[in-house]
Amino acid sequence: MAIDMLPTLAAVTNLKLPEKTIDGKNVWSVLTGESDESQQEAYFFYYRVNELFGVRYGKWKLYFPHTYRTMSGQELGKDGVPGAYKMVDLEEIELYDVINDKSETKNVADEYPKVVAKIKLLANTMRSRLGDYLIRARRV
């Protein structure tokens, strides 16, 4: 997880923010105790290169279709030589309740369509601000 503190540091030091789009917010009032309310809805997103792979929102984690590599079920290797990765294609959206299913073993996307829709909306907001390789544009 990363938190972009540039807007906060710029505000505290009276410096101008760069013209490019960034995902941070000025949270100085929260840090100093002047306010206990966040300026934005808390969610975390996972990009790899320029592709949005997933979003964490409260107890939910949603994955978008993508390809990834894993060592799960593979031999680990020996004598300093790593084992082979297995490539996995995630073909549909998956949703997990990471509080009650820490190992992410039960996809509950079909059971919670409103949660999926809410997180997709958050993802589209982030895609429109930061871009996404999947949409090949800076807007949705």
C-alpha positions in Angstrom: 0.0 0.0 0.0 1.2 3.5 -0.8 -0.1 6.8 0.3 0.7 9.8 -1.8 1.7 12.5 0.7 2.8 15.1 -1.9 -0.3 17.3 -1.6 0.0 17.3 2.2 3.7 18.2 2.1 3.1 20.9 -0.6 0.4 22.5 1.6 2.6 22.5 4.7 5.6 23.9 2.9 3.5 26.4 0.8 4.8 24.8 -2.5 2.8 24.5 -5.7 1.7 21.1 -6.8 2.9 19.9 -10.2 0.4 20.1 -13.1 0.2 16.3 -13.6 -2.6 14.2 -12.2 -1.8 12.5 -8.8 -3.9 10.4 -6.5 -3.0 12.1 -3.2 -5.0 14.5 -1.0 -4.0 17.0 1.6 -4.6 15.3 4.9 -2.9 17.8 7.2 -6.0 18.5 9.2 -6.4 14.8 9.9 -2.7 14.4 10.9 -2.8 17.4 13.2 -6.1 16.4 14.8 -8.0 19.5 13.5 -10.4 17.1 11.8 -11.1 13.4 12.2 -12.9 13.0 8.9 -11.1 11.8 5.8 -11.4 13.9 2.7 -12.1 10.8 0.6 -13.6 7.4 0.7 -11.0 4.9 1.8 -10.2 2.3 -0.8 -6.9 0.9 -2.1 -6.1 -0.1 -5.7 -3.5 -2.3 -7.1 -1.9 -1.4 -10.4 0.8 -3.5 -12.1 2.6 -1.4 -14.6 -0.4 0.5 -16.1 -3.1 -2.1 -15.5 -5.6 -2.0 -12.7 -5.7 -5.5 -11.2 -7.8 -5.0 -8.1 -9.4 -2.8 -5.5 -9.7 -3.2 -1.7 -12.7 -1.5 -0.2 -13.5 -2.2 3.4 -13.8 -5.9 3.9 -14.0 -6.5 0.2 -11.3 -7.2 -2.4 -12.3 -7.2 -6.1 -10.0 -8.6 -8.8 -10.5 -7.7 -12.5 -9.6 -10.2 -15.2 -5.9 -10.5 -15.7 -3.0 -12.9 -16.1 -0.7 -13.6 -13.2 2.0 -16.0 -12.2 2.0 -18.2 -9.1 4.1 -20.8 -7.3 0.9 -22.3 -5.9 1.0 -26.1 -6.6 4.4 -25.9 -8.2 7.7 -27.5 -7.1 9.7 -24.8 -5.3 13.1 -25.7 -6.8 16.3 -26.7 -5.2 20.1 -26.0 -5.0 19.5 -22.3 -5.6 17.5 -22.8 -8.8 14.0 -21.5 -8.5 11.0 -23.6 -9.5 8.9 -22.8 -12.5 6.0 -20.4 -12.2 2.5 -21.4 -13.4 0.6 -18.8 -15.4 -3.0 -18.3 -14.4 -5.7 -16.5 -16.4 -8.3 -14.8 -14.2 -11.1 -14.6 -16.7 -14.0 -13.1 -14.7 -14.3 -10.5 -11.9 -13.8 -12.1 -8.5 -14.9 -10.7 -5.1 -13.7 -11.8 -1.7 -14.6 -11.0 1.9 -11.1 -10.7 3.2 -12.2 -10.5 6.8 -14.0 -13.8 6.8 -12.0 -15.5 4.1 -8.4 -14.3 4.5 -7.1 -16.9 2.1 -9.5 -15.7 -0.6 -10.9 -19.2 -1.4 -14.6 -18.3 -2.0 -15.5 -16.0 -4.8 -18.7 -14.2 -3.7 -19.1 -11.9 -6.7 -22.4 -13.5 -7.7 -23.8 -13.2 -4.2 -23.0 -9.5 -3.8 -23.7 -7.7 -7.2 -24.2 -4.3 -5.5 -20.8 -4.5 -3.8 -19.3 -5.4 -7.2 -21.0 -2.5 -8.8 -19.9 -0.1 -6.1 -16.2 -1.2 -6.4 -16.3 -1.1 -10.2 -17.5 2.5 -9.9 -14.6 3.3 -7.6 -12.3 1.6 -10.1 -13.7 3.6 -13.0 -13.1 6.8 -11.1 -9.4 5.8 -10.6 -9.0 4.7 -14.2 -10.4 8.0 -15.4 -7.9 9.9 -13.2 -4.8 7.8 -13.6 -5.4 5.8 -16.8 -5.4 2.1 -17.4 -3.7 -0.1 -20.0 -6.9 -2.1 -20.4 -8.9 0.9 -21.6 -5.8 2.4 -23.4 -7.0 5.8 -22.4 -7.1 8.3 -19.6 -10.9 8.1 -19.5 -13.4 5.3 -19.3 
